[in-house]
Amino acid sequence: MHISHYYQVTYISTMKTLHMVAFILLVVGGVNWGLTALGWNVVNMLLGSWPTVETVVYVLVGLAAVFEAATHRSACKTCESAQTM
């Protein structure tokens, strides 16, 4: 196996993993925002006794949103196919 091919495969695998983690964090954040509007902050309910961990979760959700906004166009198959049209 050629070394540059190995790094390309590793890069693609890493980006797919980051995309999935970011997507999951965005879903968690979105559901939490929706439930907060109804009076339930699930993250606070689960982690309220650990305010530092709760803050870390909010920071991770925010970073996931920035990551997805920055990489979405290149990672999204729908956007990718729309570019070729």
C-alpha positions as CSV (number, residue, x, y, z in Angstrom):
1,M,0.0,0.0,0.0
2,H,1.4,3.4,-0.9
3,I,1.9,5.7,2.1
4,S,-0.1,8.6,0.6
5,H,-3.0,6.3,0.0
6,Y,-2.8,5.2,3.7
7,Y,-3.0,8.8,4.9
8,Q,-5.8,9.6,2.5
9,V,-7.8,6.6,3.8
10,T,-7.0,7.6,7.4
11,Y,-8.0,11.2,6.8
12,I,-11.3,10.2,5.2
13,S,-12.0,7.8,8.1
14,T,-11.2,10.5,10.7
15,M,-13.4,13.1,8.9
16,K,-16.3,10.6,8.8
17,T,-15.9,9.9,12.5
18,L,-15.8,13.6,13.3
19,H,-18.9,14.2,11.1
20,M,-20.8,11.5,13.0
21,V,-19.8,12.8,16.4
22,A,-20.7,16.3,15.4
23,F,-24.0,15.2,14.0
24,I,-24.9,13.3,17.2
25,L,-23.9,16.4,19.4
26,L,-26.1,18.6,17.1
27,V,-29.1,16.3,17.6
28,V,-28.5,16.2,21.4
29,G,-28.2,20.0,21.4
30,G,-31.3,20.5,19.2
31,V,-33.4,18.1,21.2
32,N,-32.3,19.8,24.4
33,W,-33.1,23.3,23.0
34,G,-36.6,22.1,22.0
35,L,-37.2,20.5,25.4
36,T,-35.8,23.6,27.2
37,A,-38.5,25.6,25.4
38,L,-41.0,23.3,27.1
39,G,-39.4,23.7,30.5
40,W,-37.1,20.7,30.6
41,N,-33.3,21.1,30.3
42,V,-32.2,17.5,29.9
43,V,-28.5,18.3,30.0
44,N,-28.9,20.2,33.3
45,M,-31.1,17.4,34.7
46,L,-28.5,14.8,33.9
47,L,-25.4,16.8,34.7
48,G,-26.6,19.6,37.0
49,S,-24.6,18.3,39.9
50,W,-21.5,18.6,37.7
51,P,-21.6,22.1,36.4
52,T,-18.1,21.8,34.8
53,V,-19.2,18.7,32.8
54,E,-22.4,20.5,31.8
55,T,-20.4,23.4,30.5
56,V,-18.1,21.0,28.6
57,V,-21.2,19.4,26.9
58,Y,-22.4,22.9,25.8
59,V,-19.0,23.8,24.5
60,L,-18.8,20.5,22.5
61,V,-22.3,21.1,21.0
62,G,-21.2,24.6,20.0
63,L,-17.9,23.3,18.5
64,A,-19.9,20.6,16.7
65,A,-22.1,23.3,15.1
66,V,-19.1,25.3,14.0
67,F,-17.5,22.1,12.6
68,E,-20.6,21.1,10.7
69,A,-21.1,24.6,9.3
70,A,-17.5,24.7,8.1
71,T,-17.4,21.2,6.6
72,H,-21.0,20.5,5.6
73,R,-20.7,21.4,2.0
74,S,-17.8,19.0,1.4
75,A,-19.3,16.2,3.6
76,C,-22.9,16.3,2.4
77,K,-23.8,14.0,-0.5
78,T,-26.8,16.2,-1.4
79,C,-24.7,19.4,-1.5
80,E,-22.0,17.5,-3.3
81,S,-24.4,16.3,-6.1
82,A,-25.9,19.8,-6.3
83,Q,-22.5,21.3,-7.0
84,T,-22.1,19.0,-10.1
85,M,-25.4,20.2,-11.6
